[in-house]
């Protein structure tokens, strides 16, 4: 496992963001437990979700392709995808990170609706569902 981030302070410096204690708790939560971020508009959810991906990849050694980020709107999903890629490229030199993404895949970022649709398209026949809707 390649570790790019040693601790919370290094993550804050890497991303240039003074995360609150609550945000850092969400970002660095144990990887063996499910998590969800629920907060109001403009509260930093997208920033925290992108930082969580960077933490998982850079500190915990999670393969980028094993990360799934879901949100409600296309606009939010597009913004999250941009931030995740931008912030992952801050982990190390661009060549190293791009090689990691090529080898281990890109994180999946989508809306709930689009992700559910892709599951039905890919696996619906196993349940007897039409997949070409």
MIBANU-153241 format. One record per residue (C-alpha): residue in three letters; x, y, z; residue number from 1. Coordinates in steps of 0.02 Angstrom, whole numbers, plus 50000, padded with zeros to 5 digits. Example, Ala and Ser with C-alpha at 12.3 -4.5 7.8 and 13.67 -1.06 7.14 Angstrom:
% MIBANU-153241
NODE  residuo     c1     c2     c3  num
NODE      ala  50615  49775  50390    1
NODE      ser  50684  49947  50357    2
This chain:
% MIBANU-153241
NODE  residuo     c1     c2     c3  num
NODE      unk  50000  50000  50000    1
NODE      unk  50066  50170  49952    2
NODE      unk  50027  50301  50083    3
NODE      unk  50027  50480  50022    4
NODE      unk  49948  50558  50178    5
NODE      unk  50011  50524  50354    6
NODE      unk  49886  50620  50461    7
NODE      unk  49741  50742  50467    8
NODE      unk  49853  50896  50470    9
NODE      unk  49939  50841  50310   10
NODE      unk  49769  50820  50226   11
NODE      unk  49717  50996  50280   12
NODE      unk  49880  51067  50210   13
NODE      unk  49867  50967  50049   14
NODE      unk  49691  51028  50013   15
NODE      unk  49714  51200  50090   16
NODE      unk  49553  51186  50188   17
NODE      unk  49531  51219  50376   18
NODE      unk  49405  51079  50406   19
NODE      unk  49301  51087  50566   20
NODE      unk  49310  50946  50693   21
NODE      unk  49143  50878  50629   22
NODE      unk  49203  50881  50449   23
NODE      unk  49366  50793  50495   24
NODE      unk  49268  50660  50589   25
NODE      unk  49168  50625  50430   26
NODE      unk  49323  50627  50320   27
NODE      unk  49425  50510  50430   28
NODE      unk  49286  50395  50490   29
NODE      unk  49330  50209  50497   30
NODE      unk  49322  50126  50327   31
NODE      unk  49236  49970  50394   32
NODE      unk  49077  50065  50436   33
NODE      unk  48951  50142  50316   34
NODE      unk  48936  50329  50318   35
NODE      unk  48823  50465  50255   36
NODE      unk  48839  50653  50253   37
NODE      unk  48679  50751  50280   38
NODE      unk  48690  50940  50291   39
NODE      unk  48609  51095  50221   40
NODE      unk  48650  51190  50062   41
NODE      unk  48818  51278  50064   42
NODE      unk  48881  51182  50215   43
NODE      unk  49030  51101  50128   44
NODE      unk  48961  50927  50090   45
NODE      unk  49046  50917  49921   46
NODE      unk  49212  50976  49992   47
NODE      unk  49200  50847  50132   48
NODE      unk  49152  50706  50013   49
NODE      unk  49298  50745  49898   50
NODE      unk  49416  50753  50047   51
NODE      unk  49348  50585  50107   52
NODE      unk  49397  50507  49941   53
NODE      unk  49571  50583  49952   54
NODE      unk  49587  50517  50131   55
NODE      unk  49529  50343  50082   56
NODE      unk  49650  50333  49936   57
NODE      unk  49795  50430  50011   58
NODE      unk  49791  50370  50191   59
NODE      unk  49696  50206  50195   60
NODE      unk  49762  50139  50030   61
NODE      unk  49590  50108  49956   62
NODE      unk  49593  50081  49767   63
NODE      unk  49515  50234  49683   64
NODE      unk  49404  50120  49579   65
NODE      unk  49329  50047  49738   66
NODE      unk  49257  50216  49791   67
NODE      unk  49075  50261  49757   68
NODE      unk  49012  50439  49783   69
NODE      unk  48825  50469  49763   70
NODE      unk  48727  50631  49769   71
NODE      unk  48555  50691  49716   72
NODE      unk  48582  50808  49570   73
NODE      unk  48679  50801  49407   74
NODE      unk  48757  50968  49449   75
NODE      unk  48818  50906  49619   76
NODE      unk  48883  50743  49545   77
NODE      unk  48979  50838  49410   78
NODE      unk  49054  50954  49540   79
NODE      unk  49099  50810  49654   80
NODE      unk  49182  50717  49511   81
NODE      unk  49286  50871  49464   82
NODE      unk  49341  50900  49643   83
NODE      unk  49385  50718  49674   84
NODE      unk  49496  50710  49520   85
NODE      unk  49576  50880  49557   86
NODE      unk  49609  50835  49738   87
NODE      unk  49675  50661  49697   88
NODE      unk  49801  50742  49581   89
NODE      unk  49867  50839  49732   90
NODE      unk  49918  50677  49819   91
NODE      unk  50081  50657  49724   92
NODE      unk  50157  50703  49559   93
NODE      unk  50032  50694  49417   94
NODE      unk  50118  50547  49332   95
NODE      unk  50108  50441  49490   96
NODE      unk  49925  50479  49523   97
NODE      unk  49873  50454  49341   98
NODE      unk  49963  50285  49342   99
NODE      unk  49868  50240  49501  100
NODE      unk  49702  50289  49422  101
NODE      unk  49744  50193  49263  102
NODE      unk  49792  50039  49363  103
NODE      unk  49655  50042  49495  104
NODE      unk  49516  50136  49407  105
NODE      unk  49432  50303  49437  106
NODE      unk  49310  50330  49580  107
NODE      unk  49129  50313  49527  108
NODE      unk  49032  50475  49554  109
NODE      unk  48850  50482  49504  110
NODE      unk  48675  50529  49554  111
NODE      unk  48574  50400  49649  112
NODE      unk  48453  50388  49502  113
NODE      unk  48587  50363  49369  114
NODE      unk  48681  50236  49475  115
NODE      unk  48522  50136  49506  116
NODE      unk  48486  50141  49319  117
NODE      unk  48659  50075  49280  118
NODE      unk  48633  49932  49404  119
NODE      unk  48469  49885  49320  120
NODE      unk  48547  49898  49147  121
NODE      unk  48692  49788  49198  122
NODE      unk  48607  49662  49312  123
NODE      unk  48419  49678  49283  124
NODE      unk  48404  49518  49183  125
NODE      unk  48459  49420  49336  126
NODE      unk  48300  49483  49419  127
NODE      unk  48191  49461  49267  128
NODE      unk  48185  49648  49230  129
NODE      unk  48192  49726  49057  130
NODE      unk  48358  49816  49044  131
NODE      unk  48328  49921  48888  132
NODE      unk  48201  50040  48965  133
